[in-house]
Amino acid sequence: MPKMKLGAAFYGLFAVGAVVSAVFIFRGDGEYAGADQWYLIARGMLLLLIGVMFGIGAVTRRGLMSDDGPRICRSGWIVMIALVGAEFVVFALGDDEGTFPSVVPALIAPGFQRMQEKYYEGRDEAERELNPTGPDEARPPSV
C-alpha cells in the first residue's frame, strides 16, 4: 500500500470541493442564476467528474500519476487535463455565465507527484547522513 497520506487528504479535500461546487452549479446558485440549462448541466457534470477523479486518487492513495496500480491511477492526469479542457470549451460556448474555469485541477497531480518524490529523496538523504556507513557496511569512526 502506498504511503501517500497527506496527499490523499488533499486529494480528498479537492474532491469534496469539486462536488460541492458541482451541486451549487446544478442548483443555479450565485453567478449561475441566469445560465441556460444545458450550460448548468455541462459545467456541473464536468466538475462532478473532476471530483470523482480526485476521489479515486484519494481512495486508492496512489494519486492520479502513479507508477503502479490501476490504469486510472497511472494515467488519471491525462483524463484530468481532458476534463479541464472540456470545461474551457463549455465556458467558451456558454453565455459567459459563471466563473472562469481554472487550470489548477490539471496541475495538482504532477505537483503532488513531484512533492512526493522530493519528500522521499530528502528522507533517504537524511537517513544516510544520520547513519553513514562505509563500503564494508561498518560505521567509520567519528572525529
Buried (B, 14 or more C-beta within 10 A) or exposed (E): EBEBEEBBEBBBEBBBBBBEBBBBBBEBEEEBEEBEEEBBBBBBBBBBBBBBBBBBBBEBBBBBBBEEBEEBBBEBBEBBBEBBBBBBEBBEEBEEBBEEBEEEBBBBBBEBBEEBEEBEEEEEEEEEEEEEEEEEEEEEEEE
